[in-house]
Amino acid sequence: MATNFKIKSLQDTEFRHLFDLDDTALEKMGAVRMTVDAFPGFPCRVSLADAAIGEEVILLPYQHHKTNTPYQASGPIFIRKTANTANLGTNEIPKMLNHRLLSLRGYDKSGMMKYATVTEGQNLATQLRLGFDRSEIHYIHIHNAKPGCYNCIAERE
């Protein structure tokens, strides 16, 4: 029987205050304000949607794997100014993942990587189920394969 999963985004409340900061304050955090000039190309980790041309986004460093293992990780993420936390249904895949080459990294309960693969976005649901078919996999991080940036997390349901 296929394992159900749920994809979860980052929470909008964690980032809203950043848009009130000036560029100097953002720079001190290693972040930068940008205006989107290409579509697709600025995938928001809160809305799980590609930002539209002309939208304001902030590119910032983010620790997306907070674990006390060698696999703790951080990297750059985009956040749209108008983003609301995505609320996806069971087995729902956000449109922004469909057209990307993705890297999946599956972790056990202690945060150790136990599974990894690369897939085209249109095959994501199948690959998530294959990962979750392994009983030791507790959650799977979804990254953009070429730049390596974190997108979101999938959890088994």
C-alpha positions in Angstrom: 0.0 0.0 0.0 1.3 3.5 -0.9 2.4 5.7 1.9 0.7 9.0 2.2 2.8 12.2 2.7 2.3 15.8 3.4 4.5 18.6 2.1 5.0 21.5 4.5 6.4 24.9 3.9 8.1 27.4 6.2 5.9 29.6 8.3 5.1 33.1 7.1 5.3 34.5 10.7 9.0 33.6 10.9 9.8 36.0 8.0 7.3 38.9 7.9 9.4 41.2 10.0 12.2 41.0 7.5 10.3 43.2 5.0 10.3 46.0 7.6 14.1 46.1 7.8 16.1 48.4 5.7 18.8 47.1 3.3 21.6 47.8 5.7 20.0 45.7 8.4 19.3 42.9 5.9 23.0 43.0 4.8 24.2 42.5 8.4 22.2 39.3 8.4 23.6 38.1 5.1 20.3 38.8 3.3 19.4 40.9 0.3 16.1 42.4 -1.0 15.4 41.8 -4.7 12.9 42.5 -7.3 12.0 39.4 -9.4 13.2 39.7 -13.0 12.5 36.2 -14.3 9.8 33.6 -14.1 10.2 30.9 -12.9 13.4 31.4 -10.9 12.5 32.8 -7.4 10.7 29.9 -5.6 9.2 31.0 -2.3 9.7 28.6 0.6 6.6 30.0 2.5 4.0 30.0 -0.3 5.7 27.2 -2.3 5.0 29.2 -5.4 7.3 30.9 -7.9 7.3 34.7 -7.4 6.0 36.8 -10.3 8.1 39.3 -12.2 8.1 42.5 -10.3 7.5 41.0 -6.9 9.6 41.9 -3.9 11.5 39.0 -2.3 14.2 38.6 0.2 17.1 36.1 -0.3 18.5 35.0 3.0 20.5 32.2 4.6 18.4 29.7 6.5 19.1 26.7 8.7 16.7 24.2 7.3 18.0 21.1 9.0 18.4 21.7 12.7 19.8 18.4 14.0 22.7 17.4 16.2 24.2 15.2 13.5 26.7 15.8 10.7 23.7 16.4 8.4 22.7 19.7 10.0 22.4 22.2 7.1 21.6 25.7 6.0 21.4 27.5 2.7 19.8 30.3 0.7 16.0 30.7 0.4 13.7 33.2 -1.2 10.7 34.6 0.7 8.0 36.6 -1.1 6.7 39.8 0.6 3.1 38.7 0.1 3.6 35.1 1.0 1.2 33.2 3.2 2.0 29.8 4.6 1.1 27.1 2.1 -1.5 24.6 3.3 -1.3 21.6 1.1 -3.5 18.5 1.2 -2.4 14.9 1.6 -0.2 13.8 -1.3 -0.5 17.3 -2.9 2.5 18.6 -4.9 3.0 22.3 -5.2 3.1 23.5 -8.8 6.6 25.1 -8.3 8.2 21.7 -7.9 6.8 20.2 -11.1 9.2 21.9 -13.5 12.4 21.5 -11.5 15.1 18.8 -11.1 14.9 17.8 -7.5 17.1 16.2 -4.9 15.4 14.2 -2.1 17.2 13.5 1.1 15.5 11.1 3.5 16.3 11.2 7.3 15.6 8.9 10.2 14.2 10.2 13.5 17.6 11.2 14.8 18.4 13.3 11.7 20.8 10.9 9.9 20.4 10.7 6.2 19.4 7.2 5.1 18.0 7.8 1.6 18.8 10.1 -1.3 17.8 10.4 -4.9 17.3 12.9 -7.8 14.1 13.1 -9.7 12.3 15.3 -12.2 9.5 17.2 -10.5 6.7 15.5 -12.3 7.9 12.2 -10.6 8.1 13.6 -7.1 5.0 11.9 -5.6 6.3 8.5 -6.8 9.8 9.1 -5.4 8.5 10.4 -2.1 6.4 7.2 -1.7 9.5 5.1 -2.5 11.4 6.9 0.2 8.7 6.5 2.7 8.4 2.8 1.9 11.6 2.5 3.8 10.5 2.3 7.5 13.5 4.2 8.8 12.6 7.3 6.8 10.9 9.8 9.1 11.0 12.9 6.8 12.3 13.9 3.4 13.8 17.3 2.5 13.2 18.4 -1.1 16.0 20.5 -2.7 16.5 22.0 -6.1 19.1 19.6 -7.5 21.2 22.0 -9.5 21.7 24.9 -7.1 21.1 22.6 -4.1 18.8 25.0 -2.3 16.2 23.7 0.2 12.6 23.9 -0.9 10.4 22.2 1.7 9.9 19.1 3.8 7.7 16.0 3.3 6.5 14.0 6.2 4.7 10.7 6.2 1.1 10.7 7.2 
